[in-house]
Amino acid sequence: MLKTFKIGGIHPNDNKLSAGSAIQVLPVPQEVTVPVAQHIGAPAKPVVAVGDTVKVGQLLAEAGGFVSANVHSPVSGKVKKIEDFIDGNGYRKTGIIITVEGDEWVETIDRSTGIKREITLAPADIIKKIGEMGLVGMGGATFPTHVKLAVPPGKKCEALIINGVECEPYLTSDHRLMLEKGEEVLIGVKILMTALGVQNAYIGIENNKKDAIEYLTKLAASYPGITVQPLKMRYPQGGEKQLIDACIGRQIPSGKLPIDVGAVVQNVGTAYAVYEAVQKNKPLIERVVCVTGKPLQKPSNFLVRIGTPVQAVIDAAGGVPENCGKVIGGGPMMGRAFTRLDVPVIKGTSGILLMSEEESKRGEMSPCIRCAKCVSVCPMGLEPFLISKVSMKGDWEMAEENHIMDCIECGSCNYTCPSNRPLLDYIRLGKGKVGGILRARAAAKKAAEEAAAAEKK
């Protein structure tokens, strides 16, 4: 019997239209915009100036703190501008704009095609290298990888979980990566195991990717400690807490992290990036992006340089069709609609989804009928109808008491609501407000403790 997580979940049509499309290398654009904030945490600080000539792989901006990530040049050319731009969600970000001239790479990157299997670095040096190469979570969350690998004192990692689930409908970039770069992924997993000092790793893959399960299982026979775990199709199985539950049967208590139950989760794309960083000395300058959707002429998977305009990626797949109603960064469940298409692909861009006008229309909202479907499908065991309602009314204390910060924003509640209530919209609003309150509270507590300590001196 296939494993899965225990609480909630839904089963939308997977619509993996581009699953059979091999990864194609997208041509380098004439100009790229490289944001200095492509990760959770502090923005990176530019170390280049307007007019500088840069090579592929050269450091453009260094991490702005411990929870931050280096940013490297995906192209060679001249720095044209360093200025603010409006990103795909309408937020102002700082970007380094480079005019492309040729394709000259820094000499330290190993561009040979042979697979390098021997792992020579010590655990601390692996983590340091991953930090230097600017790696972040490739599943979309973009948490700096080196930070995730730095297990806090008093904690112990007992199992590494690799996310090959790709449970979001439509998306296929991880699927293609497992099929086409399977051995490199497994070496990346071994590198991560070495860094964490663990003996066991589990690669969770949903059963709609039987070819990937079969291929990686065959390869894993040569890699002791790595188990390929087939999983029942169930959204949102790619969530960290759900995947840990499915693979090793451990549930994370409210307010706790995976490491609190002895687990660390990394995406298969991250594992591949780890291989390239550690074995090839290659920074995170490109990634596989799935471009898909029913109205699209050629659903495809592309290897894309960071900073490439989203419009250019869509054009390579046939262009925006006339009946397109919405373009989404990511999948239909957790992705967010682009407000414009002249924005760059970033480290967390796993997919670009085009939906027709008919598909993208929301149903007319009607009153809640108290059916409790949203409660039954919530993978976190929350009451979405309640925390949405108190968020709508601005009752942040009630929202906090009902564990709004535990929401993983999977959208299962929206998907199942027969009244078309915008549950997740209000929950996201509430999370932002409650998160701000919690941070202010923590800062005030820290200030009070420092003041008390100063008085004692």
C-alpha positions in Angstrom: 0.0 0.0 0.0 1.4 3.4 -1.0 2.2 5.8 1.9 0.8 9.3 2.3 0.2 11.8 5.1 -2.5 11.3 7.7 -4.5 14.6 7.9 -6.6 16.2 5.2 -5.6 16.6 1.6 -7.3 16.7 -1.8 -6.8 15.1 -5.3 -7.0 17.6 -8.1 -6.5 16.6 -11.7 -2.7 16.6 -12.1 -2.7 18.0 -15.7 1.0 17.1 -16.3 0.9 18.3 -19.9 4.6 18.8 -20.2 5.7 15.6 -18.6 6.9 14.1 -21.9 8.8 17.2 -22.9 12.6 16.9 -22.5 14.5 19.8 -21.0 15.6 22.3 -23.7 18.3 24.9 -23.1 16.8 28.4 -23.6 19.0 30.8 -25.5 20.6 33.5 -23.5 18.7 36.8 -23.7 20.2 40.1 -24.7 19.6 41.6 -21.2 18.9 40.2 -17.8 17.6 41.7 -14.5 19.1 39.9 -11.5 17.3 40.7 -8.2 19.4 40.9 -5.1 16.6 39.3 -3.1 15.7 35.9 -4.5 15.5 34.2 -1.2 13.9 34.3 2.2 15.9 36.6 4.5 17.9 39.7 4.1 18.6 41.0 0.5 22.1 40.5 -0.8 24.4 43.5 -1.1 25.8 44.4 -4.5 29.5 44.1 -4.9 29.6 45.4 -8.5 29.1 48.9 -9.9 27.5 50.3 -13.1 30.0 49.9 -15.9 31.7 46.8 -14.5 32.3 43.9 -16.9 31.2 40.5 -15.4 31.5 36.9 -16.3 29.1 34.0 -15.9 29.3 32.8 -12.3 30.9 36.0 -10.9 29.6 37.2 -7.6 27.2 40.2 -8.1 25.9 40.6 -4.5 27.0 39.0 -1.2 24.7 37.7 1.5 23.3 40.4 3.7 23.3 38.3 6.8 23.2 34.7 8.0 19.7 34.1 6.6 20.5 35.4 3.1 22.2 34.1 -0.1 24.9 35.2 -2.5 23.8 36.2 -6.0 25.9 35.4 -9.0 25.9 36.6 -12.6 24.0 34.3 -15.0 25.6 35.9 -18.0 28.7 37.7 -19.2 28.5 41.4 -20.2 28.4 44.9 -18.7 26.5 46.1 -15.7 24.0 48.6 -17.2 22.1 49.7 -14.1 21.5 48.9 -10.5 18.1 50.2 -9.7 14.6 49.3 -8.3 12.1 47.6 -10.5 8.6 46.2 -10.0 8.5 42.4 -9.7 5.8 40.1 -10.9 3.7 40.5 -7.8 3.8 44.3 -7.9 6.5 44.8 -5.2 9.5 47.1 -5.6 12.8 45.2 -5.7 16.4 46.1 -6.4 17.9 44.5 -9.5 21.3 44.4 -11.3 20.7 44.9 -15.0 23.3 43.4 -17.3 23.7 43.8 -21.0 24.8 40.5 -22.4 28.1 40.3 -24.4 29.2 36.8 -25.4 29.1 33.9 -22.9 32.4 33.9 -20.9 32.4 31.9 -17.7 34.7 32.3 -14.7 37.5 29.8 -15.0 36.8 28.0 -11.7 33.6 26.4 -12.9 34.0 22.9 -14.2 32.0 22.8 -17.4 33.0 19.2 -18.4 30.1 16.8 -19.1 31.5 13.9 -17.1 29.8 13.0 -13.8 32.0 13.5 -10.7 31.1 10.9 -8.1 33.8 11.1 -5.5 32.9 13.4 -2.5 36.1 14.9 -1.1 34.9 17.8 1.1 34.3 17.5 4.8 30.8 18.3 6.2 31.7 21.9 7.3 33.4 22.6 4.0 30.3 21.3 2.0 28.0 23.7 3.9 30.4 26.6 3.4 30.6 25.8 -0.4 26.8 25.7 -0.7 26.6 29.1 1.0 29.2 30.5 -1.3 27.4 29.3 -4.4 24.1 31.0 -3.4 21.9 27.9 -3.1 18.3 28.2 -2.0 15.3 25.8 -1.8 14.3 25.2 -5.4 10.8 24.1 -4.7 9.6 27.7 -4.5 10.2 28.5 -0.8 13.8 29.8 -1.5 15.1 29.3 2.0 18.9 29.5 2.0 20.2 26.0 1.8 23.3 26.5 4.0 21.1 27.8 6.8 18.9 24.7 6.6 21.9 22.4 6.8 23.3 24.2 9.9 21.6 22.0 12.6 21.1 24.0 15.8 23.0 22.9 18.9 21.1 20.3 20.9 19.3 19.1 17.7 20.1 16.0 15.7 19.2 15.1 12.1 18.2 11.5 11.8 16.8 11.4 8.3 17.1 13.5 5.1 13.9 13.7 3.1 14.2 14.6 -0.6 11.1 16.2 -2.1 10.4 14.7 -5.6 6.7 14.8 -5.1 5.9 17.8 -7.3 2.2 17.6 -6.2 1.2 20.9 -7.7 -1.0 20.3 -10.8 0.7 21.1 -14.2 4.3 21.4 -13.0 6.9 18.9 -14.3 10.3 20.5 -13.9 11.3 18.2 -11.0 10.0 15.2 -12.9 12.1 15.9 -15.9 15.1 16.6 -13.8 14.9 13.2 -12.0 14.6 11.5 -15.4 17.4 13.4 -17.1 19.8 14.1 -14.3 19.0 11.2 -11.9 22.6 10.2 -11.1 23.6 13.8 -10.4 20.6 14.2 -8.1 21.6 11.0 -6.2 25.2 12.3 -5.8 23.7 15.6 -4.5 21.7 13.6 -2.0 24.9 11.8 -0.8 26.6 15.2 -0.4 23.7 16.4 1.7 23.8 13.2 3.8 27.5 13.8 4.3 26.9 17.5 5.4 24.2 16.4 7.9 26.0 13.3 9.1 23.0 11.0 8.4 22.9 7.5 7.2 19.4 7.5 5.7 17.7 9.5 3.0 14.3 9.1 1.5 13.3 10.4 -1.9 9.5 10.8 -1.9 7.9 10.6 -5.4 4.2 10.5 -6.1 2.9 7.5 -8.0 2.0 9.5 -11.1 5.7 9.5 -11.9 6.3 5.8 -12.3 9.1 6.3 -14.7 11.0 8.4 -12.3 10.4 6.0 -9.4 11.6 3.1 -11.5 14.7 4.9 -12.8 15.8 6.4 -9.5 15.2 3.1 -7.7 17.5 1.3 -10.1 20.2 4.0 -9.7 19.8 4.1 -5.9 20.9 0.4 -5.7 24.4 1.8 -6.0 23.9 4.4 -3.3 23.7 2.8 0.2 21.3 4.6 2.6 19.1 6.2 -0.2 15.6 4.8 -0.5 13.1 5.8 -3.2 9.7 6.0 -1.5 6.7 5.8 -3.8 3.8 7.9 -2.5 0.0 8.0 -3.1 -1.1 11.0 -5.1 -2.4 13.5 -2.6 -2.1 17.3 -2.5 -0.3 19.0 -0.7 2.2 16.1 -0.2 5.1 18.3 -1.2 4.7 20.4 2.0 7.5 19.7 4.5 5.3 18.5 7.3 3.2 16.4 5.0 6.2 14.8 3.3 7.9 13.9 6.6 4.7 12.3 7.8 4.3 10.3 4.6 7.9 9.1 4.4 8.9 8.4 8.0 5.6 8.7 9.9 6.6 11.6 12.1 4.3 14.6 12.7 5.6 18.0 13.6 3.8 19.8 16.5 2.4 23.3 16.1 5.2 25.9 16.1 8.0 23.4 15.6 10.3 22.7 12.7 11.3 19.5 10.8 14.6 19.3 12.7 12.5 19.1 16.0 11.5 15.6 14.8 15.0 14.8 13.4 14.4 15.5 9.8 15.7 17.9 7.1 13.8 18.3 3.8 15.4 19.4 0.5 13.9 19.5 -3.0 15.3 17.3 -5.8 16.2 20.5 -7.7 18.2 21.6 -4.7 20.0 18.3 -4.6 21.0 18.7 -8.2 22.2 22.3 -7.5 24.2 20.9 -4.6 25.9 18.5 -6.9 26.8 21.3 -9.3 28.0 23.6 -6.5 30.1 21.1 -4.7 31.4 18.9 -7.5 31.5 21.4 -10.3 32.0 24.7 -8.4 29.0 26.1 -10.2 26.8 28.8 -8.5 23.1 28.8 -8.8 22.8 30.8 -12.1 20.2 28.7 -14.0 17.3 26.4 -13.3 14.7 24.2 -15.0 11.4 26.0 -15.5 8.2 24.3 -16.7 6.0 26.5 -19.0 2.6 24.9 -19.3 -1.2 25.3 -19.5 -4.1 24.1 -21.6 -4.2 27.1 -23.9 -0.4 27.0 -24.5 0.8 25.9 -27.9 3.9 23.9 -26.7 4.0 23.0 -23.0 7.7 22.6 -22.3 10.5 22.4 -19.8 13.5 24.8 -20.3 16.9 25.3 -18.6 16.8 29.0 -18.1 19.4 31.5 -16.9 18.3 33.5 -13.9 17.2 37.0 -14.9 15.7 35.9 -18.2 12.4 37.8 -18.8 9.3 35.6 -18.2 8.0 36.8 -21.6 11.0 35.3 -23.4 10.3 31.9 -21.7 6.7 32.0 -22.7 7.6 33.0 -26.3 9.8 29.9 -26.5 6.7 27.7 -25.7 4.6 29.3 -28.4 3.7 32.7 -26.9 0.7 34.0 -24.9 -2.5 32.7 -26.6 -5.4 35.1 -27.3 -7.7 33.5 -24.8 -5.2 33.6 -21.9 -6.8 35.0 -18.8 -4.0 34.7 -16.3 -0.3 33.9 -16.1 0.8 32.4 -12.8 4.2 32.0 -11.3 4.2 28.4 -10.0 1.2 26.1 -9.9 -2.5 26.8 -9.7 -2.8 26.0 -6.0 0.0 28.0 -4.4 1.3 30.1 -7.3 0.6 33.9 -7.7 -0.6 35.7 -10.8 2.0 37.9 -12.6 1.0 41.5 -12.8 3.4 41.9 -15.8 5.6 39.6 -18.0 8.7 41.8 -18.3 9.9 40.5 -15.0 12.8 38.1 -14.5 13.0 34.3 -13.8 14.4 33.9 -10.3 15.9 31.1 -8.3 12.4 30.1 -7.0 10.6 30.1 -10.4 9.7 26.4 -10.8 7.0 27.0 -13.3 5.0 29.4 -15.4 1.3 28.5 -15.9 -1.0 30.0 -18.5 -4.7 29.7 -17.9 -7.6 30.5 -20.2 -10.1 33.2 -19.4 -12.7 30.6 -18.6 -10.4 28.6 -16.2 -9.1 31.7 -14.5 -12.4 33.2 -13.5 -13.4 32.8 -9.9 -16.9 31.6 -9.1 -19.4 34.0 -7.6 -19.0 34.1 -3.8 -22.0 33.0 -1.7 -22.6 32.7 2.1 -20.8 29.9 4.0 -23.2 26.8 4.3 -21.3 25.3 7.3 -20.4 22.2 5.3 -17.0 21.9 7.0 -15.3 20.6 3.8 -12.5 23.1 4.3 -11.9 21.6 7.8 -11.8 18.1 6.5 -9.2 18.8 3.8 -6.9 21.1 5.8 -3.6 19.2 6.0 -2.7 21.1 9.2 -5.9 20.3 11.0 -7.0 23.9 11.1 -10.5 25.5 10.8 -10.1 27.7 7.6 -13.6 29.0 7.8 -13.0 30.4 11.3 -9.5 31.9 10.8 -10.6 33.4 7.5 -13.6 35.0 9.2 -11.6 36.5 12.2 -9.0 37.8 9.8 -11.7 39.5 7.7 -12.9 41.1 10.9 -9.4 42.1 12.0 -9.5 40.0 15.2 -5.8 39.2 15.2 -5.8 37.8 18.8 -8.4 35.2 17.8 -6.5 34.4 14.6 -3.3 33.7 16.6 -5.2 31.6 19.2 -6.5 29.4 16.3 -3.0 28.8 15.0 -3.2 30.9 11.8 0.6 30.8 11.5 0.5 27.0 11.1 -1.3 27.5 7.7 0.9 26.4 4.8 -1.2 28.3 2.3 -1.8 25.2 0.2 -5.2 26.4 -1.0 -7.0 23.1 -0.3 -9.7 25.0 1.5 -10.4 27.3 -1.5 -10.4 24.4 -3.8 -13.1 22.5 -1.9 -15.3 25.4 -0.9 -18.7 25.0 -2.6 -19.5 28.7 -1.8 -16.4 30.0 -3.6 -15.3 31.8 -0.4 -11.9 33.5 -0.7 -10.7 31.7 2.4 -7.0 31.7 1.6 -6.9 35.4 0.7 -8.1 36.4 4.1 -5.9 33.9 5.8 -2.8 35.3 4.0 -3.8 38.8 5.1 -4.2 37.5 8.7 -0.8 35.7 8.6 0.9 38.9 7.6 -0.7 40.9 10.4 -0.2 38.2 13.1 3.4 37.6 11.9 4.1 41.3 12.4 2.6 41.3 15.9 4.7 38.2 16.8 7.9 39.8 15.5 7.2 43.1 17.4 6.5 41.1 20.5 9.8 39.1 20.2 11.7 42.3 19.6 10.2 44.0 22.7 11.0 40.9 24.8 14.6 40.9 23.6 14.9 44.6 24.3 13.5 44.1 27.8 15.9 41.3 28.5 18.9 43.3 27.3 17.8 46.3 29.5 17.5 44.0 32.5 20.9 42.5 31.8 22.4 46.0 31.5 20.9 47.0 34.9 22.5 44.1 36.6 25.9 45.1 35.3 
